[in-house]
Amino acid sequence: MSVRRFHPFLYGTPVLTPLGRRQGAPCLLHLASRAFTVHSIPIQQPSSLHWEAGAPPEHSGNPTQESPLMILADLHNHTKYSHGGNSPAEMYAAAQAKGLEIIGFTEHSPRPLGFDYTNEYRDKLTRHLPDYASEVLALKAANANGPCRVLFGMEMDWLEGQLDFTLASCAAYDFDYLLGSVHFIGQWGFDDGSEPWKGMSQEECEIQYTRYFEIWERMLASGLFNIAAHPDLVKIFSVEQFHVWLTKPESQALVRRGLAALRQSGMSMEISSAGLRKACREIYPAPPIMVMAAEMDLPISFASDAHVTDDVGYGFARLASYARAFGFKEYTVFDRGQRNVYPI
């Protein structure tokens, strides 16, 4: 099927079933666009999203947002107990000031030796995990009936060959939910800096993208997590090369297998504004992956991946527009294993 100017997204009105899966009668959403290709079928990126490829607004806090917020839950936030800059209480105050109704704290999990960043903060994570837990749980209890609720979570690094370590970390506390993420290809922290990527050819970059999504699929198939964080983080320092790779049928098939594993595990896919603040200058995930997720009717969640107070709820009006352009009408919040759905 050749599509020149419009691509119809078949998308239904979501209805919760006992398993939390969305179902509904299809309707059509047409979007003026520029072309991408997913699983060998020409598809379209909405023209209203062309700002994704450009630089975000100058980073001086949250960009101008519509009022009221259409997204009321930020489910990916860090604190001073890893490489963030603020306490849980300060991050909570920022969420409340920005009109959020739910803030999820998801501090990085400790990592075993051998999985290292240049400015490593492993000892800090291990030493202060009890402090993080006690402060967030105290905030949660104090605000159980307040205008902004607190959820207690963790961002778990999926590390190849470290399943026992991962299982122990997941069971360390009674978390409300868990993010699963991939930051390491083998023992290389690929998001640690741009230098390793600068010398890579297109072919060398593509080898890393393929390895990343193979690891990502294994993480999703594990069934250990609730939300898949920043799905295409691997594009962070080579976004143009990544989009070339993503046009290839074998690449699309690999990503689609990962999304199928995500669905099978009962997870949601994170849509994150963090990429707007990074070198790639675009939302995670990229439009072609959004198309696949919409076609598969996957649940989504929203996140800023904030490490400082200014970034809590960052760009959420933009995220809402982005998701709705692909036909998404709702987002998911996990709370103690229960999936709750809210309209965008």
N, C-alpha and C positions, 0 to 999 in steps of 0.2 A: 504494500500500500504506500503510495507516494503522497507525502503531505507537503504542500508548498508554503502555505501561510498560516494555517490553523491546525491545531491538534486537539481533538476531543478527549478529555479525561472522563472516563466512565467512573462515576463515584456515587456512592449511595448515602442516604441519610443514616448516620450511625445509630445502631440500637444495641444496647448491651445484652448479651446472652449470658447464661450462667458461667461460661468460661471467659467472659470479658471480651469476646471477639465482636467486631463491628460488622453488621450486616445491613442491607437496605436496598431499596429499588434504585436502579441507576438513573442518573441524570447527566446532562452534558454541560461541561464548562469549556468554553472556547477562549483561547488566549492568543492575541497577536504576538508574534514571536520571531526568534531566530533559531536556526536548526541545530539540534544535537542528534545523535544516533544512540539508541538503546536497543539491545538484542537485535541488531541489524535492521531495525525499523526506524526511519527518519522521524524524529520527534522534535519538539520545539521548546525553547526556553522563552518564557514570557518576556515581552519587551519591557514590561514594567519593572523587570528585575535587572535591567542592564547595569544599574549601579553596583551590582555585586562584583563586577569585574574591576571597578574603579576603587579609588582610595575612599575609606570611610571618613566621616567628619573628623575634624581634629579632635584628638582624645583629651577632652577636658571634662570628664564625667560623662553622664548619660546623654546621648543625643536627644534632641527634641522628640517628645512622644505624644501620641494622641491621648486624650483624656476622655473617659477613664481608660485604664489599662485593659487590653483585651487578653493579656496573659497575666495571671495573678500568682503563679507559682514558679519560682526560680529554684531548680533542683540540683544545681552544681555550684558549690561555693567552698572556698578554702579559707584558712585562717593563718594566724601567726605561728601555728604549731607545725607548719611545713615551710613553704617559702612564700606565704602570704604576709600581708602587712598589718592585719588588724585582728583584734580579739573576736570571739564569737559574739559577744555582747555588742560590739561596734558594728559588726556585719548585720546583726539583727536590727539594730536601730536604723541602719541604712535601708534595709528592706521595708521596714514599717514606714519610713519617711517617703519612700517611693511608691507607696500604695499597694505593695504586695500583700497577699493574704497567706502565703506559705513560703517559707524559706527552708531549703534543704541543705544541711551541712554535709559535705562529702570530702572530708580530709583524705589526703593521699595515704594509702596503706604503707606500712614498712616494707622494705625490700631486702632480700638476702644479698650477701656479698657477691660482687661480680656484675651487678646491674647498677652501673654508676653513671652519674652526671659529672660534668666538669666541676661545678660547685655543688658537691654532694651534700644532702641534708638528711641522710639515712638515720644518723644518730639522733637528730632532733625528732624525727618521726617516731622512732622507737621509744625514746625517753619521755616524750610528751603526749603519747597516745592516751594514757589515763587522764591527763589534764584536759585534753580535748573532749574526751567522752564525758567527764564529770561536768564541765562547763556547758556543753550543749544539752545534756540531759537536764541540768538545772534550769536552763532557759526554756526548754520544752515544758517542764512542769509549771514554771512561773507564768507561762503564756498559753496554757492549755485552752483557756476560754477567751483569749484576747483577740484583737483584730488581725493579728499575724501569727499563725501557728508555726512551730518549729518541728522539722523532721530530722532524725539522727541517722546519718548514713556514712558511707565511706566509698572512695574511688579506689577500686582494686586494680592494680596493674596485673595484666595477664602476662606471665613470664614463662617462656617455653622451658619445659623440664622441671617446673617448680610447683606442681599441682598440690603436693602435701603442704607446702608453705602457704599456698593460696587458700586451701581448705581451712587451715588453722586460723588464718587472718579473717576469713569470712565469719568464723564462729567465735571470734574474740569477744564480741558484744552482741546484744540483741538489737541489731540494726533495724530501722524501719524499712530501709531499702539499700541496695548496693548498685553502684555504677561499675560497669566493666569497661576497661579501656586498654588499648595497646600503645605503649610508648617505646617499646624495645623490639627491634628486629634482631633476633639472637640476643646478644648482650650489648648491642649498640642502641643507645638512647637517641633515636633519629631526630627528635625534636630539640636536641640540646643546643644546636647552633647551625648556622647556614653553611659554614666552611666545607664540610664534607660533601654537600650537595653541589657546590659551585663547580667542582671539577668533573662532575659526572656527565657522561653523554646521555642522550635520550635512552639508549638501550640500557645503560647502567641504572638510570632512574627507574625504568620499567621493571627491571629485575627486583628492585626494592619494593615497588608498588605491589607486585605480584606476591612477594613474600609477606608483606604486611597483610593483605587481604586473605591469604591462606591462614595466617595466625589469627586474624580477626574471626574467620569462620569457626575455627576451633574454640575460641573463647565463647562465641555465641552458642555453640552447640553444647557447651558444658552444663548449661542450665543453672549456673550459680548466681546469676545476676538479674537485676530487674530492668536496667536501662543501659543501652549501648552508647557510651559517651563519644563525642566528636568523631563520627564514623570515618571520615576521611582525613584524619589528622596528618596522615603521611604526605599530604600535598603542601604542607606548611611552608617549605622553602623551595618548592619547584612547581608552582601551580600551573604554569603553562605546559610543562612536560606532562603533568598529571592529566590535564584535559585531553592531550593527544592520546595518551594511553587509554583513557576512558572511552574513546570513540571506537575502540577495537572490540569485535564480537566476543573474543575470548576473555577480555577484561570485564565486559558487561556480564558475561556468564558467571565469572568468579564472584563479582559483587552480588549478583542475584542469589547465588548459593548461600552467601553469608546472610542476606536478608531473609531467605527461607529458614535458615537456622534460627535467626532472631525470632521469627514468628512461631516456630515450633517450640521454642523455649519460653514463650509467653512474655517476651520482653517488649519494651518500647524503644524506638530510635530517637536519640537526642538530636534536637535542632539547636545549634549553639551559635551565639553571636561572638564567641571568642575569636573566631577567624577574622572578623572585621578589625580586630586589634593586632593581628599578627601579620607576618610578611605576606601571606597569601591574599589578604584583603578580601576574603569572601566568607560567607556563612558556611559552617559545617552542617550537613553535607552539601555537595555541589548539586546543581539542578538535575543532571541526569540521574543521580541517585534518588533525588526526591521523586522523580517520575516513576522509577521502579517501585519505591515504597508506596506511592499512591496507587499504582496498579495492583499491588499486592495487599492493599488495604491494611497497612501496618499501623499500629498505635505509635504516637509520637509524644515526646515530652520536650520541654523548653529549658534552656540553661544559658547563663552568662559565663560560667566558669570563672567567676570573680575571685580575685586574690586580694583585692582592696575594696574599700567601701564604695568608691566612685563607680565601680563596675558592676555592682549588684543590680540586676534587672537591665543591664546594658542593652540598648537597641531592641527592646521587646516589641515596640510597635512595628518595627521593621521585620522582626521575626514573624509576627502575626500575619503581616501582609504577604511575606514570603510563603508561609505555609498555606494560607488560603488560596494563593495563586495556583497551587498545585492540587487544590480540591480538598484539603484537610479542613475539617469543621470542628474538631475537638482535640483535646490533649489529655494525657494520662498523668496521674500522680499516684505513686505507690506509697502505701502507708501500712506497715506491718504485714506485708504480703497481699494486701487488698488493693485492687486496681480501681481507682476512682476517676471518672471522666468529667471534664469541664469543657464548655464551649469556648471557641476562640472568638 
